[in-house]
């Protein structure tokens, strides 16, 4: 079992993370990078990216929502602590009787009430509220890391779409040059009308792709703008990838349990659920309440404060549930079920975190190999394109060979841009998965 805690109603502190049976290291090898970064903002040498991350952390509406949830939890904790203290209420009343003679009486009282926490039910409720507030504070940290990672990935997506747009523009110019070449040869009677139609087909197809690329680039810019809390405009720009010289060290799986804020939040929710079980259990016991009242009466409101007619009372009240249709027992069972759910959610969160790190580590190695092979393929495709174009101009090859080679070079360079984008986004995922996004 991966969870630190052994039960759902009694949760010890997570002092020995190795008790979870985790390996001492991740299976995936660490990324091959000469420098180790401590966080996402130091991972890439890209000042503009860091500015966008800072802007998102200040202005993203989802982060404001998470912060307000934490603020609400703080008020709930204060409200639960107030149940441990006596309450004091001031009351005034006016009464009139009409029997043999009419009498009007003004009364002012101060009522005090204090529930004695004999069984610790109120203290358990305060503990549950405090632990829930702590869990929400870690949720807020997790949200900060998630927004920083989303912003970085959106920025890399914008870089990718910009480079793909430029590639498509270059490809269109290339196909237009080929069309002019074919037109010249057609006018000279060296090729037939079919060659001319094939060249025009590639030109128009690439023009259609260019319109789609512009749309995708604008969408990527709007996504980044929305993450930073701005109007989703397409005016943002990002054209070049930074260096991949740095990476993050994932550490050991056991240290991940203490670095990932979502895991820590899930653990505190177990403890909060455990405290709520205590509240439900203690609610089966009798409650003991002390009440006191003091006041004055006067026939006129003006003389109420100076009246010599004083009243006071002190009452101790002991109440115990006898018949409630099983409501309290049902609540206790429900609280136990919620505690078990919190434990299962904690286990799922831990497994997800471990899988995310392993996935990112494995992908980094495979994507690096994929990029190296794609670079070699692009070099060969460009060489073949240059050679076949010379042969076509010399009349040694047909137009189909030239167009196919040009398309292959275009697709190979597109694949290179895509795999580089995946590498950068995977580095971001590794930083987020290892709890080092910020």
N, C-alpha and C positions, 0 to 999 in steps of 0.2 A: 504494500500500500504506500502511495506516495505522500499521503497527508502526514503532517507533523502531529496532529491531534489524534488520540486514540478513541475518543467517544464524543457523543453529541450533547451530553449534559454536564460533563465535567471537563474543562479544557485547560490543560497545563500550559505554561509559557513555552514558546518554541526555542528552547535553549540548546537542543541537540538536533540540528537539522540532518545529520547523517543517520539518525534513527529511521529516516524515511527510506533507507535502502537505495539511495541514489549512487550512481557511479562517481568516481573522482574526477572525471573529465568527460567532455562531450565526444561522441564518436566522430563527428565531422571535424576535419582539420581546420585550424585557424587560417584565415585568408593570408596569402603571401603578400605582405606589405611591409616595407622597411620601417614605417612609423606607426605608432599606436596612438589613437586619439582617445581622449577621455569622455567625449560626448559628441553628439551630432553636430553641434556648432563648430567644433574644432576638427571635424572629420574631413571637410572639403575646404580647399582654399578658394572660397567664393564669397566675397563680401556682400554681393547683391543677394545671394541666397540667405545669408545670415540676417540681412535687413528685412527680408520678407518673413522669416521665422519670427523675428522680434515683433514685427507688426502684427502678425497673426496672434502671438501670445498676448498682446495688449488689446486686440480689438475683436477677436473671434467671438461671435455670439454664443456658440456652444460653451465656451469657457466661462462666459459671464453667467450662463444658466447653471453650470456646475458650481460656481462660486456662490450663487444665491441659494442653491440647495444646502451648501455647507453653512451658510448664514442661518437658514431656517433650522437646521439641526442644532446650532448653537442656542437658539431661542428655546427649542424643545428641551435641551439639557437644563437650561435655567429654569424652565417651568417644572421639570421633574424634581429639581433640587428644592423648589419652593414647597413641595409636599412634606418635606422633613421639618419645616418650620411652622410655628403657630400662625394662624390667620386671625385678623382683627377686623371686625365689621362695625360700622357706625350706622344706627337706625334712628329715625324720628317718625313719630306718628301723631295723628290727631283723631280723637274719638269724641262722640257726642251721644249722650243718653237722654231719653225723654220718658221718664216714669212719672213719679209724683212731682218732680221738679227737674228742670233741664240742667244738665251738667256737661261741660266741655273740658276735656283733659288733653294736655300735650305731654308726650312722653319722649325721652331721648335715652338711648341705650348704647352700650359698647359690648359687643359679643366677641368672645375669643374661643377658638377651637384648635385643638392639637391632637392629631392621631399619633399615639405612641407606637413606634415601630418595633414591636416586641419580637417579631419573627424575621425581620430584615426584608420584608416585601418592598417597602418604599426604597430602601437602599439598593435593592436589586434593580428596581426600575430606573433609578438614577444611573446605575452602572450600565444598564442596557442603552440608555440614551447617550451617555458619554462615549461608549464604544461605537455606537452607530455614527456619532459625530466624527470620531477618529477614522472610521472606515470611509466616510465621505471626504475627509481631508486627503486620504490616499487616492480616492477616486479623482479628486481634483488634480493631484499630481499626475495620475495616469492620463487624464484628459489633456494636460499640458504636453506630455510626451507624445501622445497620439496626434495632436494638432501640429506639433513641430514636425513630426514624421510625414504627415499628410501634406504639409506645406512644401517640404523638401521634395517629395515625390511629384507633387504638382508642378514644381519648378523644373524638375528634370523632364517631365512630360512635355512642358512647354519648349524646352531646349530641343527635345527630340522632334516635336512637330515642326519647329522652325527649320531644323536641318533637313527634314524630309521634304518640306516645302521648297527649300533651295535646291535640293536634289532633283525634284520634279521640274523646276524651272530650267535647270541645266539640261535635263533629259529632253525637254521640249525643244530647246534650242538645237540640241544634237539631232533630233529627228527632223526638225525644219531644215537644217543644213543637208541632211541626207535627201530630203524631198527636193531641194534645189538641185542637188547633184543628179538625181534621177531625172528631173525635168530637163536638165541640160543634155543628158544622154538620150532622152526620148526625142528631143528636138533634132538631135543628130542622127536619129534612126537606129540607135544602138540597142534600145530596149523597147519592149512593147507596153501597151496600155495597162496590162495587169501589174507590172512592176510599179507604175505610177500610182495605181490604186492602193497597193500594199503600203507604199510609203506614206500616202495621205491617211490611211487607216491608223497608223501608229501616231501620226501627228495629232489627229483629232482625239484619239483615245487618251493620249497624254494630256491634252487640254482639259478633258473631263476629269482626269485624276488631279490636275492642278486646282480645279475649283473645289474638289473634295478636300484636298490638303489645306487649302486656305480656311475652309470651314473648321477642320479639326484643330488647326493652330489657334483660331479665334476661340473655340470652345475651351482649349487648354488655358488660354489667358484668362478667360472668364472664371474658370474654376479656381485658379490661383487668386484672383482678385476677391472672390467670394470668401475664400478661407481667411484672408487678411481683413475681413470686415468691410471691404470697399464695395462700391457699386460694381456688378459684374461686367466690366468693360473689357473689350478686346485690345486695349492699348498697351498692356504690359508686354515686355519683350525680354527674351533670354535666348541667346544664340549659341553659346559654346559650353561644352562640358568642362568641368574642372579636372584636376588631377585625381587619380585613384591611388596615390602613393600611400594613403593612410587607411587604417582599418581600426576596428575596436576589438578588444580582447574579451571574449564571452565569459571567461572565468570557469569555475566549476559549477556543475548543476546545483549543488547545495547553496552556493552563494547567490544563485539566481533567485532563490526563495526570499531572500532578504532585500534584493535590489529592485525587484519588480513591484511597483506600487499596487497593481491590481491583485497580486498574490497577498500582499500585506492587508489590503482592504478586505479580501475574502476571509482571511484569518480573523480579523476583528469582527466580522459579521457572525462567525461561528461563536465567538465569545458573547456578542450581543444576544444571539439567539439562546445561548445557554443561560444568560441572565434573565431573559424573558420566561424561560422554563421555571426558574426560581420564583419569579413573580406569580406565575399561574399556580405553582404548587403552594406558596404561602397564602394565596387567596382562599385556600380551603380552610385555613385556621381562623379562629375568632379575631376580631379587631377590637382594640381598646382605644377609646376616644375620651379626652377631657374637654369639657366645655365650661365656660364661665361667662357671666353676664352681669353688668352693673349699669345703673341708669337713674334717672330722676323723672318726677312727674310734677306738673304744674297746671293750674287752670288757665294760665295765660302764657303765650309763647315767649313774651318778653322776660318773664320771671323764671323761665325753665332752667337757666344756668344758675340761678340763685336759690332754687327751691330746696327746702329742707327735707323733702320726701325722697329718700334714696332707696333704691332696690338693688339687690345683688343676689346671685345664685351661682353655685358650683355643682357640676354634674359629671360623674364618671359613668361612661356608657360602655358596656361590653356586649358585642353582638357576634353571633356565630351563625353561619348558614346551616339550615336544617334541611329544607326541601327547596330545590331550585330547578327541578326537572333534569338534573345532570348537566346543567350549563357550565359550571366551574370545572367539572371533570372533563367535559368536552374541550374546554379551552386549554386545559393541561395537556390533553392528547394532541391538540392542534399545535401547541407550542413545541412539544417534543418532535412532531413531524417537521416543523419549520427548522428546528435545530439540525435534524438529519439532512434536510435539504441544503442547509448552509454548508454542512460537511461535504456533501456530494459536489456542491458547486465549487468548493475549495479544491477538491481533488481534480475536478475538470479544469480549473484554472491553472493548476500546476502542470498537468499533462499538456495543456495547450501551450504554455510557456516553453516547456522543454522541447516540444515538437517544433515550435517556431524557430528556436535557436538552431536545432539540428537541420531544419530545412534551409535556413539562411546559410549555414556553414557549408552544407553540401552543394547548394546552388552556386555559391561563390566559386568553388573549384571548377564545376562544370561550365559555368558561364565564361570563366577565363579561358578555358580550353576552346570553347566554342568561338570566342572572339578571335583567338589566334588563328584558328582554321579559316574563319571567314575573311580575315585580312589576307591570308595567302590566296584564297579563292578570288578575292577582288583584284589582287595584283595580276593573277593569271587571266582574269576576264578582261581587264584593261589592255593587257598585252595582246590578247587574241583580237579584241576590237580594233586596235590600231593596225595589226597585221592584215586582217580581213578587209578593212576599208581600203588599204592600199591595193590589195588584190582585186577588189571590186572596181576601183578606178582604172585598173589595168585591163579590165574585162575578163579576168580569170575566174570570177565567181558570180553567182546570181544574187539578186537583191535579197532573197529570203535568208541567205547566210549572213549578210551584213545586218539586217534588221534583228535577227535572232540573237546575234552576238551583242548588239547594242542593248536589247532588252535584258539579256542575261547580266551584263555589267551593271545596269540600273538596278535590277533586283538584288544583286549581290551587295551593292553599296547600301541599299535599303535595309538588307538583313544586318549589315554591320552596325548601322545606326540603331536598329532595334535591340541588338544584343548588348550594345554599350549602354543603352537606356536601362535594360534589365539589370546590368551589373551595378549601376549607380543606385537604382531603386532597391536592389537586394542589400547593398551596404546600409541603406537607411533601415530596412527591415531588421538587419542584424543588430544595429544600434538600438532600435526600439525593443526587439525581443530580449536583449540582454539587459534592459533597464538603463541604458546609457544614452537615451535620446536627448536628455538635458542634464 
